């Protein structure tokens, strides 16, 4: 009888399994002196080891795919999401809004679904289409189809004949580039009866009856989507002979973003004289929801139970309803509010929830997108709460990095080290900032710079915060900039002669030909000055106020009629910079932090802390934590 007490079953790698098999067989009296390497038994052990390795690997992968957190296959993740009542977002077509005017004497006209418009984006041609039939009447000498949504892609129609005897029949959208938000589902009675009924997507099963004409949607293999219907109890069932008609847009996703000029591809309702005017450029084209996003959002969606009560509920539904969301911030009115004049402020405004969305396109939502998002959220919001969409604001951080390095520990030049640190800063910017919740941690940035190269022994970083604002150049207006981080002001009148802690790019004021700049007097007064032979001459010593503890700047009404170049390029904006009170910078509400890599500087020098001069005295000069005078940008 074989002795199994020495059988090892804890390893699954090929070499370890084969070794365990040899040890096991050598412990059997029949193979005491057997040469396993010099016989055909070695090949048999290879087969057994490979088979064991495959079985162990497959069992491990199977176990992983059984849980949402550990699943790796998209099909498994989508299946788990379905059990939570969550449908992953499909690809999204870029959408533009246009006015279409038919120059005709006809009393009315219909622009059918699938009407084609053309646009050129980055020198490539793209097709945009309508997805609904729209009829309008003659007004004057034109028939106007105003605010018409057009979608990038092709209008596809797929038909299925219902056959209950085919147990494998499925109604699948056979393209994983389909935008399910454009899906139209109709059921035709039969081939001989063209009567059709439009079905809508089921969103709340509690409202369904046996006659509800709804369809259900789920993601299946290869990122495609399947339409299915009820059983006659939970919504109306389809019967043999029914014709299922699926109409949808197949899109090029993000490639359709940025279209600004559109032309009709053919006559519309028989009219060849057509004028197309762009209301808003094409935006919103997006890739299907990523597996990582599905893992995050599916449990949150299940927890929200079809309603928006908490801020997390709103975040979940905003990502579903606006797939181009890269990041979203939501706060209740009790935590702050928004006004057009002051922006986002700490003043409470109860009964509202404020939503700020950073788009994957890098552009703010236009008014049409904001209104659509608010209306799409309406079925999920508590009746007394009003959603308000607020543009995100970027707070730029300008870094001045000074580092010391040991020249005996590297063959790199100081220029090479400076380039490496530039890359470190850029990588930190991409990996640790650019969302609403990412805090700039000074210690982490210092650590990252120190670890750029083994020769770097120390570094100091001076930080300046920067914001841009666009002045109205047609009259006198006031402005307010909220940095939401306290400013450096160690005492009243700090650095008044040197311009305080504030600096700006140049601008011109009506009635004066001098190039103007902002600074402050250290006593909460914003000032405007111009240079005469390099000396500051003040145009106004009370141009506004600075709240150092709150971190805000209010500019009194001023007629700015022109803006100077910014970073050697023409601009319509003024950049205003201040020194923060803390090395750690925190994004608040709709603020996103980003390092201004263009204006940040890196400077290195050989470490002299252990190098003595001729007198034997160690020569080392520490770098100040704060510059005494901010520069004018």
C-alpha positions as CSV (number, residue, x, y, z in Angstrom):
1,X,0.0,0.0,0.0
2,X,1.3,3.5,-0.9
3,X,2.3,5.7,1.9
4,X,0.4,9.0,1.5
5,X,1.7,10.7,4.7
6,X,4.5,12.4,2.7
7,X,2.2,13.8,0.0
8,X,2.5,17.6,-0.3
9,X,-0.5,19.5,-1.7
10,X,0.3,23.1,-0.9
11,X,2.2,24.0,-4.0
12,X,0.8,24.5,-7.5
13,X,3.8,25.8,-9.6
14,X,5.1,23.3,-12.1
15,X,8.5,22.7,-10.7
16,X,7.3,22.3,-7.1
17,X,4.5,19.9,-8.1
18,X,7.0,17.7,-10.0
19,X,9.4,17.8,-7.1
20,X,6.7,16.8,-4.7
21,X,5.6,13.9,-7.0
22,X,9.2,12.6,-7.1
23,X,9.5,12.8,-3.3
24,X,6.3,11.0,-3.0
25,X,7.3,8.1,-5.3
26,X,10.8,7.8,-3.8
27,X,9.2,7.2,-0.4
28,X,7.4,4.1,-1.9
29,X,9.3,0.8,-1.6
30,X,8.8,0.0,-5.2
31,X,10.8,3.1,-6.3
32,X,13.5,3.3,-3.7
33,X,16.5,3.2,-6.1
34,X,14.7,4.3,-9.2
35,X,16.3,6.9,-11.5
36,X,13.5,9.3,-12.3
37,X,15.6,11.7,-14.4
38,X,17.0,9.0,-16.6
39,X,13.8,7.2,-17.5
40,X,10.5,7.7,-19.3
41,X,8.9,8.3,-15.9
42,X,10.3,11.9,-16.1
43,X,8.0,12.7,-19.0
44,X,5.0,11.2,-17.2
45,X,5.8,13.3,-14.2
46,X,5.9,16.4,-16.5
47,X,2.4,15.6,-17.7
48,X,1.1,15.1,-14.2
49,X,2.8,18.3,-13.0
50,X,1.4,20.3,-15.9
51,X,-2.1,18.9,-15.4
52,X,-2.0,19.7,-11.7
53,X,-0.7,23.2,-12.4
54,X,-3.5,23.9,-14.9
55,X,-6.1,22.6,-12.6
56,X,-4.8,24.7,-9.7
57,X,-4.6,27.8,-11.9
58,X,-8.1,27.3,-13.3
59,X,-9.6,26.6,-9.8
60,X,-7.9,29.8,-8.5
61,X,-9.2,31.9,-11.5
62,X,-12.7,30.4,-11.1
63,X,-12.8,31.3,-7.4
64,X,-11.7,34.8,-8.2
65,X,-14.4,35.3,-10.8
66,X,-17.1,34.2,-8.3
67,X,-16.8,37.6,-6.5
68,X,-17.2,41.1,-7.7
69,X,-14.2,42.4,-5.8
70,X,-11.7,39.9,-7.3
71,X,-13.3,39.2,-10.7
72,X,-11.1,40.2,-13.7
73,X,-13.2,39.3,-16.7
74,X,-15.6,42.0,-17.8
75,X,-18.3,39.4,-18.4
76,X,-18.0,38.2,-14.8
77,X,-18.0,41.7,-13.4
78,X,-21.1,42.6,-15.5
79,X,-22.9,39.4,-14.3
80,X,-22.2,40.3,-10.6
81,X,-23.4,43.9,-11.3
82,X,-26.7,42.5,-12.7
83,X,-27.4,40.7,-9.4
84,X,-27.2,44.2,-7.8
85,X,-29.6,45.6,-10.3
86,X,-26.8,47.6,-12.1
87,X,-26.4,48.0,-15.8
88,X,-23.0,49.1,-16.9
89,X,-22.9,52.2,-19.1
90,X,-22.4,51.5,-22.8
91,X,-20.3,53.5,-25.2
92,X,-21.7,57.0,-25.7
93,X,-22.0,59.0,-28.9
94,X,-20.8,62.6,-29.1
95,X,-23.8,64.9,-29.2
96,X,-24.2,68.3,-30.8
97,X,-27.2,70.7,-30.8
98,X,-28.1,72.4,-34.1
99,X,-30.8,74.6,-35.6
100,X,-32.0,73.3,-39.0
101,X,-33.9,75.7,-41.2
102,X,-35.6,74.5,-44.4
103,X,-36.1,77.3,-46.8
104,X,-39.3,76.3,-48.4
105,X,-42.9,77.3,-49.0
106,X,-44.3,73.9,-47.8
107,X,-46.7,74.2,-44.9
108,X,-44.9,71.6,-42.8
109,X,-42.1,69.1,-43.0
110,X,-40.8,66.0,-41.2
111,X,-37.2,65.4,-40.4
112,X,-37.0,61.6,-40.0
113,X,-34.8,59.6,-37.6
114,X,-31.5,58.9,-39.3
115,X,-31.2,62.2,-41.1
116,X,-27.5,62.6,-41.8
117,X,-25.2,65.6,-41.1
118,X,-21.5,65.8,-41.8
119,X,-18.7,67.4,-39.8
120,X,-14.9,67.5,-39.9
121,X,-13.0,66.9,-36.7
122,X,-9.2,66.9,-36.7
123,X,-9.2,66.6,-40.5
124,X,-11.4,63.5,-40.4
125,X,-15.0,63.3,-41.6
126,X,-17.7,62.1,-39.2
127,X,-21.4,61.5,-39.6
128,X,-24.0,62.8,-37.2
129,X,-27.6,61.7,-37.2
130,X,-31.0,62.4,-35.7
131,X,-32.7,59.6,-33.7
132,X,-36.3,60.8,-33.7
133,X,-38.9,61.8,-36.2
134,X,-39.7,65.5,-35.8
135,X,-42.4,67.5,-37.6
136,X,-42.5,71.3,-37.7
137,X,-44.8,73.8,-39.4
138,X,-43.9,76.7,-41.7
139,X,-43.1,80.0,-40.0
140,X,-42.6,82.9,-42.4
141,X,-40.5,81.5,-45.2
142,X,-38.7,78.7,-43.3
143,X,-39.5,75.6,-41.4
144,X,-37.2,75.7,-38.3
145,X,-36.2,72.6,-36.3
146,X,-34.6,74.4,-33.3
147,X,-32.3,72.8,-30.7
148,X,-32.1,69.5,-32.5
149,X,-29.8,66.8,-31.0
150,X,-27.6,65.0,-33.5
151,X,-25.5,62.0,-32.6
152,X,-22.2,60.9,-34.0
153,X,-22.4,57.5,-35.7
154,X,-24.6,55.4,-37.8
155,X,-28.3,54.7,-37.3
156,X,-28.7,50.9,-37.2
157,X,-31.9,48.8,-37.3
158,X,-32.0,45.2,-36.2
159,X,-35.0,42.9,-36.4
160,X,-35.8,39.6,-34.7
161,X,-38.8,37.3,-35.2
162,X,-40.0,35.9,-31.9
163,X,-39.8,32.0,-31.9
164,X,-40.4,30.4,-28.5
165,X,-39.4,27.0,-29.8
166,X,-35.9,28.3,-30.2
167,X,-34.6,28.0,-26.7
168,X,-31.4,29.8,-27.6
169,X,-33.0,32.8,-29.1
170,X,-31.8,36.1,-27.8
171,X,-32.3,39.7,-28.8
172,X,-28.7,41.0,-28.9
173,X,-27.4,44.4,-30.1
174,X,-24.6,43.0,-32.2
175,X,-22.1,45.8,-31.8
176,X,-20.2,46.7,-28.7
177,X,-20.0,50.4,-29.9
178,X,-23.7,50.8,-29.6
179,X,-25.0,53.7,-27.5
180,X,-27.8,52.2,-25.4
181,X,-29.1,55.6,-24.4
182,X,-30.2,56.0,-28.1
183,X,-31.9,52.6,-28.1
184,X,-35.5,52.5,-29.5
185,X,-37.4,49.3,-29.0
186,X,-40.5,48.6,-30.9
187,X,-42.6,45.4,-31.2
188,X,-44.5,44.8,-34.4
189,X,-47.5,42.5,-34.2
190,X,-46.5,40.2,-37.0
191,X,-45.3,40.1,-40.6
192,X,-48.9,40.6,-41.8
193,X,-49.8,43.3,-39.2
194,X,-47.5,46.3,-39.2
195,X,-48.9,47.8,-36.0
196,X,-46.1,48.6,-33.7
197,X,-45.9,49.3,-30.0
198,X,-43.0,51.3,-28.5
199,X,-41.4,49.8,-25.4
200,X,-39.5,51.8,-22.8
201,X,-36.7,50.7,-20.5
202,X,-37.8,49.4,-17.1
203,X,-36.4,51.4,-14.2
204,X,-38.6,50.5,-11.3
205,X,-40.2,47.0,-11.1
206,X,-42.5,48.1,-8.3
207,X,-44.5,50.1,-10.8
208,X,-44.8,47.2,-13.4
209,X,-48.0,45.3,-14.1
210,X,-48.8,42.5,-16.5
211,X,-49.5,44.9,-19.3
212,X,-46.5,47.3,-18.9
213,X,-44.8,47.7,-22.2
214,X,-41.2,47.8,-21.0
215,X,-38.0,46.0,-21.9
216,X,-35.0,45.0,-19.8
217,X,-31.3,45.5,-20.7
218,X,-28.2,43.7,-19.6
219,X,-24.6,43.6,-20.8
220,X,-23.5,40.2,-22.1
221,X,-20.4,38.7,-23.7
222,X,-17.9,40.8,-25.6
223,X,-19.3,44.1,-24.2
224,X,-22.6,43.7,-26.2
225,X,-26.0,44.3,-24.8
226,X,-29.1,42.1,-24.8
227,X,-32.7,43.2,-24.7
228,X,-35.3,40.9,-23.0
229,X,-38.9,41.2,-22.0
230,X,-41.2,40.2,-19.2
231,X,-43.2,37.0,-18.7
232,X,-46.7,38.4,-18.7
233,X,-46.8,38.8,-15.0
234,X,-43.9,41.2,-14.5
235,X,-44.6,43.3,-17.6
236,X,-46.0,42.3,-20.9
237,X,-44.5,39.3,-22.7
238,X,-43.8,39.0,-26.4
239,X,-45.4,36.2,-28.4
240,X,-44.5,34.0,-31.3
241,X,-44.7,35.9,-34.6
242,X,-43.9,39.3,-33.0
243,X,-41.2,41.3,-34.7
244,X,-38.7,42.9,-32.4
245,X,-37.2,46.1,-33.9
246,X,-34.1,47.5,-32.3
247,X,-32.9,50.9,-33.5
248,X,-29.7,52.5,-32.1
249,X,-26.6,54.5,-32.8
250,X,-23.2,52.8,-33.4
251,X,-20.6,55.4,-32.6
252,X,-16.9,56.2,-32.8
253,X,-17.1,57.2,-29.1
254,X,-14.5,59.9,-28.1
255,X,-13.5,60.6,-31.7
256,X,-16.7,62.4,-32.3
257,X,-16.0,65.1,-29.7
258,X,-15.2,68.6,-30.9
259,X,-17.4,69.0,-34.0
260,X,-18.3,72.6,-34.5
261,X,-19.5,73.0,-38.1
262,X,-22.2,70.8,-39.6
263,X,-23.8,70.4,-43.0
264,X,-26.7,68.3,-44.2
265,X,-25.7,65.3,-46.3
266,X,-28.8,65.3,-48.5
267,X,-32.2,66.9,-48.9
268,X,-34.5,66.9,-45.9
269,X,-38.1,66.2,-46.5
270,X,-37.4,66.9,-50.2
271,X,-36.0,70.4,-49.5
272,X,-32.4,71.1,-50.8
273,X,-32.1,74.6,-49.4
274,X,-31.1,73.9,-45.8
275,X,-29.3,76.1,-43.3
276,X,-27.6,74.4,-40.3
277,X,-26.5,76.6,-37.4
278,X,-24.5,75.2,-34.5
279,X,-26.0,75.8,-31.0
280,X,-23.3,73.8,-29.2
281,X,-20.3,71.7,-30.3
282,X,-20.3,68.0,-30.1
283,X,-19.3,66.6,-26.7
284,X,-20.1,63.6,-24.6
285,X,-18.5,60.8,-26.7
286,X,-17.2,58.2,-24.3
287,X,-15.8,54.7,-24.0
288,X,-18.0,52.0,-22.3
289,X,-17.8,52.0,-18.5
290,X,-14.6,50.4,-17.3
291,X,-14.5,47.3,-15.2
292,X,-13.0,49.3,-12.3
293,X,-15.8,51.8,-12.5
294,X,-18.4,49.0,-12.5
295,X,-16.9,47.5,-9.4
296,X,-17.1,50.9,-7.7
297,X,-20.5,52.0,-8.8
298,X,-22.6,48.7,-8.7
299,X,-22.6,48.4,-4.9
300,X,-23.2,52.1,-4.5
301,X,-26.1,52.0,-6.9
302,X,-27.6,49.1,-5.0
303,X,-27.2,51.0,-1.7
304,X,-29.0,54.0,-3.2
305,X,-32.1,51.9,-4.0
306,X,-33.1,54.1,-6.9
307,X,-33.1,57.4,-5.1
308,X,-30.6,60.2,-4.3
309,X,-30.5,61.1,-0.6
310,X,-26.8,61.2,0.3
311,X,-24.0,62.9,-1.6
312,X,-22.7,59.4,-2.6
313,X,-26.1,58.6,-4.2
314,X,-25.7,61.7,-6.3
315,X,-22.2,60.8,-7.3
316,X,-23.3,57.4,-8.4
317,X,-26.2,58.6,-10.6
318,X,-24.2,61.5,-12.1
319,X,-21.6,59.0,-13.4
320,X,-24.4,56.9,-14.9
321,X,-26.3,59.8,-16.4
322,X,-23.3,61.6,-17.7
323,X,-20.8,58.9,-18.8
324,X,-18.2,61.5,-19.7
325,X,-17.6,62.1,-16.0
326,X,-14.0,61.8,-15.0
327,X,-14.5,63.1,-11.4
328,X,-17.5,64.5,-9.5
329,X,-17.9,66.5,-6.3
330,X,-21.2,66.8,-4.5
331,X,-22.0,68.8,-1.4
332,X,-25.2,69.8,0.3
333,X,-26.5,73.3,0.7
334,X,-25.7,73.2,4.4
335,X,-22.0,73.0,3.5
336,X,-21.9,76.0,1.1
337,X,-23.6,77.5,-1.8
338,X,-23.0,79.1,-5.2
339,X,-23.8,82.5,-6.7
340,X,-22.8,83.9,-10.1
341,X,-21.2,86.9,-8.5
342,X,-19.2,85.3,-5.7
343,X,-18.8,81.7,-7.0
344,X,-18.8,78.9,-4.4
345,X,-18.9,80.3,-0.9
346,X,-19.4,79.0,2.7
347,X,-22.8,80.6,3.1
348,X,-25.4,77.9,3.6
349,X,-28.4,77.5,1.2
350,X,-30.7,74.8,2.3
351,X,-32.8,72.8,-0.1
352,X,-30.2,72.5,-2.7
353,X,-27.5,70.0,-3.6
354,X,-24.5,71.3,-5.6
355,X,-22.8,69.1,-8.2
356,X,-19.5,69.8,-10.0
357,X,-18.4,67.5,-12.8
358,X,-14.9,67.3,-14.4
359,X,-15.4,66.0,-17.9
360,X,-13.1,63.5,-19.7
361,X,-13.0,66.1,-22.5
362,X,-11.4,68.7,-20.3
363,X,-14.2,71.1,-20.9
364,X,-16.9,72.3,-18.6
365,X,-20.5,71.2,-19.2
366,X,-22.4,73.5,-21.5
367,X,-25.8,74.8,-20.5
368,X,-27.6,72.1,-22.5
369,X,-25.7,69.4,-20.7
370,X,-26.3,70.9,-17.3
371,X,-30.0,71.2,-18.0
372,X,-30.1,67.6,-19.3
373,X,-28.3,66.3,-16.2
374,X,-30.6,68.1,-13.8
375,X,-33.7,66.8,-15.7
376,X,-32.2,63.2,-15.7
377,X,-31.7,63.4,-12.0
378,X,-35.3,64.5,-11.3
379,X,-36.8,60.9,-11.0
380,X,-34.2,60.1,-8.3
381,X,-34.1,63.2,-6.2
382,X,-36.1,63.9,-3.0
383,X,-38.9,66.2,-3.9
384,X,-37.7,69.2,-1.8
385,X,-34.1,69.1,-3.1
386,X,-33.0,71.1,-6.1
387,X,-29.8,70.0,-7.9
388,X,-27.5,72.8,-9.2
389,X,-24.6,72.0,-11.5
390,X,-21.5,74.2,-10.8
391,X,-18.4,74.4,-13.0
392,X,-15.2,73.0,-11.5
393,X,-12.4,75.5,-10.7
394,X,-8.8,74.7,-11.0
395,X,-6.3,75.9,-8.4
396,X,-2.9,75.9,-9.9
397,X,0.2,75.3,-7.8
398,X,3.5,76.9,-8.9
399,X,6.5,75.1,-7.4
400,X,10.0,76.4,-6.9
401,X,12.2,73.4,-6.2
402,X,15.7,73.8,-4.9
403,X,17.7,70.6,-4.3
404,X,21.2,69.7,-3.2
405,X,23.0,66.6,-4.5
406,X,26.2,64.7,-3.8
407,X,28.3,65.0,-6.9
408,X,30.5,62.1,-5.8
409,X,27.5,59.7,-5.9
410,X,26.5,60.3,-9.5
411,X,27.9,60.9,-12.9
412,X,24.8,62.9,-13.9
413,X,25.0,66.6,-14.5
414,X,22.8,69.0,-12.6
415,X,20.8,69.6,-15.8
416,X,20.1,65.9,-16.1
417,X,18.9,65.8,-12.4
418,X,16.7,68.8,-13.0
419,X,15.1,67.1,-16.0
420,X,14.5,64.0,-13.9
421,X,12.9,66.0,-11.1
422,X,10.7,67.8,-13.8
423,X,9.4,64.3,-14.7
424,X,8.9,63.4,-11.0
425,X,6.7,66.5,-10.6
426,X,4.7,65.8,-13.8
427,X,4.1,62.2,-12.6
428,X,3.0,63.3,-9.2
429,X,0.6,65.8,-10.9
430,X,-1.0,63.0,-12.9
431,X,-1.1,60.4,-10.2
432,X,-1.9,62.3,-7.1
433,X,-3.9,65.4,-8.2
434,X,-6.5,66.5,-10.7
435,X,-9.6,65.2,-8.9
436,X,-11.8,66.9,-6.4
437,X,-10.5,64.9,-3.4
438,X,-6.8,64.9,-4.0
439,X,-4.8,66.9,-1.4
440,X,-1.4,68.3,-2.2
441,X,0.8,66.9,0.5
442,X,4.1,68.8,0.8
443,X,5.9,65.9,2.5
444,X,5.0,63.5,-0.2
445,X,6.2,65.9,-2.9
446,X,9.5,66.4,-1.0
447,X,9.9,62.7,-0.6
448,X,9.2,62.1,-4.3
449,X,11.9,64.6,-5.3
450,X,14.4,63.2,-2.8
451,X,13.8,59.7,-4.3
452,X,14.2,60.8,-7.9
453,X,17.9,59.9,-7.7
454,X,20.1,58.4,-5.0
455,X,22.5,61.4,-5.3
456,X,19.9,63.9,-4.1
457,X,20.4,64.6,-0.4
458,X,17.8,67.3,0.3
459,X,15.3,69.7,-1.2
460,X,13.0,72.6,-0.4
461,X,9.9,73.6,-2.2
462,X,8.3,77.0,-2.3
463,X,4.6,77.0,-3.3
464,X,2.5,79.7,-4.9
465,X,-1.2,79.3,-5.6
466,X,-2.6,80.7,-8.8
467,X,-6.0,81.3,-10.2
468,X,-7.2,82.8,-13.5
469,X,-10.2,85.1,-14.1
470,X,-11.5,86.5,-17.3
471,X,-12.3,90.3,-17.0
472,X,-15.2,91.8,-19.0
473,X,-13.5,94.4,-21.2
474,X,-16.6,96.4,-22.0
475,X,-17.3,98.1,-18.7
476,X,-16.6,98.3,-15.0
477,X,-17.1,95.1,-13.1
478,X,-16.1,93.5,-9.7
479,X,-14.6,90.1,-9.3
480,X,-14.0,87.6,-6.5
481,X,-11.5,84.7,-6.4
482,X,-11.9,82.0,-3.8
483,X,-8.7,80.0,-3.1
484,X,-10.3,78.3,-0.1
485,X,-6.9,78.0,1.6
486,X,-5.5,80.6,4.0
487,X,-2.9,83.1,2.8
488,X,0.5,83.7,4.4
489,X,0.3,86.8,6.5
490,X,2.5,86.5,9.6
491,X,1.8,90.1,10.8
492,X,-0.1,93.2,9.7
493,X,1.7,95.0,6.9
494,X,3.9,92.0,6.0
495,X,6.1,92.9,3.0
496,X,4.1,96.0,2.2
497,X,7.0,97.6,0.4
498,X,7.7,94.5,-1.7
499,X,4.1,93.9,-2.8
500,X,2.9,91.6,0.0
501,X,2.1,88.1,-1.0
502,X,0.1,88.9,-4.2
503,X,1.3,89.1,-7.8
504,X,-0.4,89.1,-11.2
505,X,0.0,89.1,-14.9
506,X,-0.5,92.5,-16.6
507,X,-3.6,94.3,-17.7
508,X,-4.7,97.7,-18.9
509,X,-7.3,100.0,-17.3
510,X,-9.6,102.3,-19.3
511,X,-8.2,105.9,-19.4
512,X,-4.6,104.9,-18.6
513,X,-1.9,103.5,-21.0
514,X,0.4,101.9,-18.4
515,X,0.5,98.2,-17.9
516,X,-1.0,97.4,-14.5
517,X,-0.4,94.7,-11.9
518,X,-2.0,93.6,-8.6
519,X,-0.3,93.3,-5.2
520,X,-1.2,93.9,-1.6
521,X,-0.1,95.9,1.4
522,X,-0.3,93.1,4.1
523,X,-3.2,94.9,5.7
524,X,-6.1,93.3,3.7
525,X,-5.9,95.9,0.9
526,X,-5.5,94.9,-2.7
527,X,-3.5,97.4,-4.7
528,X,-2.9,98.2,-8.4
529,X,0.5,99.5,-9.6
530,X,2.5,100.2,-12.7
531,X,6.3,100.4,-13.1
532,X,8.2,103.6,-13.7
533,X,11.9,102.9,-14.3
534,X,11.4,99.6,-12.3
535,X,9.8,101.4,-9.4
536,X,6.2,100.6,-8.3
537,X,3.9,103.5,-8.8
538,X,0.4,102.9,-7.3
539,X,-2.6,103.6,-9.4
540,X,-4.9,102.5,-6.6
541,X,-4.2,101.5,-3.0
542,X,-7.7,100.4,-2.3
543,X,-8.5,98.3,-5.4
544,X,-10.1,95.5,-3.4
545,X,-9.8,93.4,-0.2
546,X,-7.9,90.3,0.8
547,X,-9.2,87.9,3.4
548,X,-6.1,86.2,4.5
549,X,-7.7,83.7,6.9
550,X,-10.5,82.8,4.5
551,X,-8.3,82.7,1.4
552,X,-10.2,85.0,-0.9
553,X,-9.7,88.1,-2.9
554,X,-12.4,90.6,-3.8
555,X,-11.6,93.1,-6.6
556,X,-13.6,96.3,-6.5
557,X,-15.4,97.5,-9.7
558,X,-12.8,98.3,-12.3
559,X,-12.9,98.8,-16.1
560,X,-10.2,96.5,-17.5
561,X,-10.2,97.1,-21.2
562,X,-7.2,94.8,-22.3
563,X,-5.2,91.9,-21.0
564,X,-1.4,91.4,-21.4
565,X,0.1,88.2,-22.8
566,X,0.4,85.3,-20.3
567,X,3.4,83.1,-20.6
568,X,4.4,84.8,-23.8
569,X,1.0,84.0,-25.5
570,X,-2.0,86.1,-26.1
571,X,-4.7,85.6,-23.5
572,X,-8.1,86.8,-22.3
573,X,-7.4,85.9,-18.7
574,X,-5.4,87.4,-15.8
575,X,-3.4,85.1,-13.6
576,X,-3.4,86.1,-9.9
577,X,-1.0,84.4,-7.5
578,X,-0.7,84.3,-3.7
579,X,1.5,82.5,-1.1
580,X,-0.4,80.0,1.0
581,X,-0.2,79.8,4.8
582,X,0.3,76.0,4.7
583,X,2.5,73.8,2.6
584,X,-0.4,71.4,2.3
585,X,-3.1,72.6,-0.1
586,X,-6.6,71.3,0.2
587,X,-9.3,71.2,-2.6
588,X,-12.7,72.4,-1.3
589,X,-16.0,71.6,-2.9
590,X,-15.6,72.3,-6.6
591,X,-11.9,72.9,-6.6
592,X,-9.3,70.7,-8.4
593,X,-5.6,71.0,-7.7
594,X,-3.1,70.9,-10.5
595,X,0.6,71.7,-10.6
596,X,1.5,74.4,-13.2
597,X,4.4,72.5,-14.7
598,X,5.1,75.3,-17.2
599,X,5.8,77.9,-14.6
600,X,7.3,75.6,-11.9
601,X,11.1,75.7,-11.7
602,X,13.7,73.3,-10.6
603,X,17.2,74.3,-9.6
604,X,20.0,72.2,-8.2
605,X,23.4,72.7,-6.6
606,X,26.2,70.5,-5.2
607,X,25.7,69.8,-1.5
608,X,28.4,71.7,0.5
609,X,27.4,70.8,4.0
610,X,30.5,68.6,4.4
611,X,32.8,70.7,2.1
612,X,35.0,73.1,4.0
613,X,36.5,76.4,2.7
614,X,40.1,77.4,3.1
615,X,39.6,78.4,6.7
616,X,38.1,75.0,7.5
617,X,34.6,76.4,8.0
618,X,31.7,74.4,6.7
619,X,29.9,76.3,3.9
620,X,26.2,75.6,3.7
621,X,23.3,78.1,3.1
622,X,19.8,77.0,4.0
623,X,17.0,78.0,1.6
624,X,14.2,80.2,3.0
625,X,10.8,78.5,3.4
626,X,9.1,81.4,1.8
627,X,10.3,84.0,-0.8
628,X,10.4,87.5,0.7
629,X,8.8,89.0,-2.5
630,X,6.5,87.3,-4.9
631,X,7.2,87.7,-8.5
632,X,4.9,89.4,-11.0
633,X,3.7,86.8,-13.5
